[in-house]
Amino acid sequence: MFFKVLFFVISIIGLFLGYVALQPSEFHISRDIKISAPAHIPFSYTNDLRKFTEWDPWAKIDPAAKMSYEGPASGKGAIMSWDGNKEVGTGKATITESQPNSLIHMKLELFKPYPFVNEVDFSFKQEGEQTLVTWAMTGQAKFMYKVLCVFMNRDKIIGGEFEKGLAQLKTLVEAEVQKKR
């Protein structure tokens, strides 16, 4: 009887690990929003990492996080590092490419609580009097991350934060446009 139970438990664990191993090794999460403003305004709130924290949803999760900046004030080479609570962790974002009013590419490194490196893109597409802003993240899902994602919906959790951030960006940018009128 003991061996039957042991075999059953090992089989269940094996099936679970097999299921995890078959999950995609790469992920892509993307959200967008239309903002009633010319592209250069939302671009400026993203390209300058000090302004970025004004609407970044993770900055709201831990307002006491220690922030530091290196390199130029904005654009390629600008770096923002943070050390926050367990929800925000410790990490660094580096702008690796900046095409005025159209694209910002960042390397996102998290050191704690779960180390990873992901790529983040912000694109800005002028559509008449509005700008379509897209926030996207891609990365590799290592085995332990795949295990976690069996129990949580990565797209819903991270995508939900992207939606909050983009809504805050829209509020800030559209308020700035209203002040100029």
BELRA-V473355 format. One record per pair of residues at least 24 apart in sequence whose C-alpha atoms are under 10 Angstrom apart, sorted by the first residue. I is the first residue (numbers start at 1). J is the second residue. Records with the same first field share a line. If there is no record, write none. Layout:
I = J, J
This chain:
16 = 147, 150
17 = 143, 146, 147
19 = 146, 147, 150
20 = 143, 144, 145, 146, 147, 148, 149, 150
21 = 142, 143, 144, 146, 147
22 = 143, 146
23 = 141, 142, 143, 146, 147, 149, 150
24 = 140, 141, 142, 146
25 = 139, 140, 141, 142, 143, 145, 146
26 = 138, 139, 140, 141, 142, 146
27 = 118, 137, 138, 139, 140, 141, 154, 155
28 = 118, 119, 120, 136, 137, 138, 139, 140, 154, 155
29 = 120, 135, 136, 137, 138, 139, 154, 155, 156, 158, 159, 162
30 = 120, 121, 122, 134, 135, 136, 137, 138, 155, 158, 159, 162, 163
31 = 122, 133, 134, 135, 136, 137, 155, 158, 159, 160, 161, 162, 163, 166
32 = 122, 123, 124, 132, 133, 134, 135, 136, 159, 162, 163, 166, 167
33 = 124, 130, 131, 132, 133, 134, 135, 163, 166, 167, 169, 170
34 = 124, 125, 126, 127, 129, 130, 131, 132, 133, 134, 166, 167, 170
35 = 124, 126, 127, 129, 130, 131, 132, 133, 166, 167, 169, 170, 171, 173, 174
36 = 126, 127, 128, 129, 130, 131, 132, 170, 171, 173, 174, 175, 177
37 = 126, 127, 128, 129, 130, 131, 132, 170, 173, 174, 175, 176, 177, 178
38 = 101, 124, 125, 126, 127, 128, 129, 130, 131, 132, 173, 174, 177
39 = 100, 101, 102, 123, 124, 125, 126, 127, 129, 130, 131, 132, 133
40 = 100, 101, 102, 124, 126, 131
41 = 101, 124, 131, 169, 172, 173, 174, 176, 177
42 = 101, 123, 124, 131, 132, 133, 166, 169, 170, 172, 173, 174
43 = 98, 99, 100, 101, 102, 103, 104, 122, 123, 124, 131, 133, 173
44 = 74, 75, 100, 101, 173
45 = 74, 169, 172, 173
46 = 74, 75, 95, 103, 104, 122, 169
47 = 73, 74, 75, 76, 78, 95, 97, 98, 99, 100, 101, 103, 104, 105, 106, 122
48 = 72, 73, 74, 75, 76, 78, 79, 80, 95
49 = 73, 74, 75, 78, 79, 80, 81, 93, 94, 95
50 = 74, 78, 79, 80
52 = 80, 165, 169
53 = 80, 165
54 = 165, 168, 169, 172
55 = 164, 165, 166, 167, 168, 169, 170, 171, 172
56 = 161, 162, 164, 165, 166, 168, 169
57 = 160, 161, 162, 163, 164, 165, 166, 167, 168, 169
58 = 84, 87, 88, 89, 161, 162, 164, 165
59 = 84, 88, 165
60 = 88, 165
61 = 85, 87, 88
62 = 86, 87, 88, 89
63 = 88
65 = 89, 90
66 = 90
67 = 91, 92
68 = 92
69 = 93, 94
70 = 94
71 = 95
74 = 98
75 = 99, 100, 104, 105
76 = 104, 105, 106
77 = 106
78 = 106
79 = 106, 107
80 = 108
81 = 108, 109, 110
82 = 110
83 = 111, 112
84 = 112
85 = 112, 113
86 = 112, 113, 114
87 = 112, 113
88 = 112, 113
89 = 113, 114, 115
90 = 114, 115
91 = 115, 116, 117
92 = 117
93 = 117, 118, 119, 120
94 = 119, 120
95 = 120, 121
96 = 120
97 = 121
98 = 122
99 = 123, 124
100 = 124
101 = 125, 126, 131
102 = 126, 131, 133
103 = 133, 134
104 = 135
105 = 136, 137
106 = 137
107 = 137
108 = 137, 139
114 = 144, 145
116 = 140, 141, 142, 145
131 = 170
133 = 166, 169, 170
134 = 162, 166
135 = 159, 162, 163, 165, 166
136 = 162
137 = 162
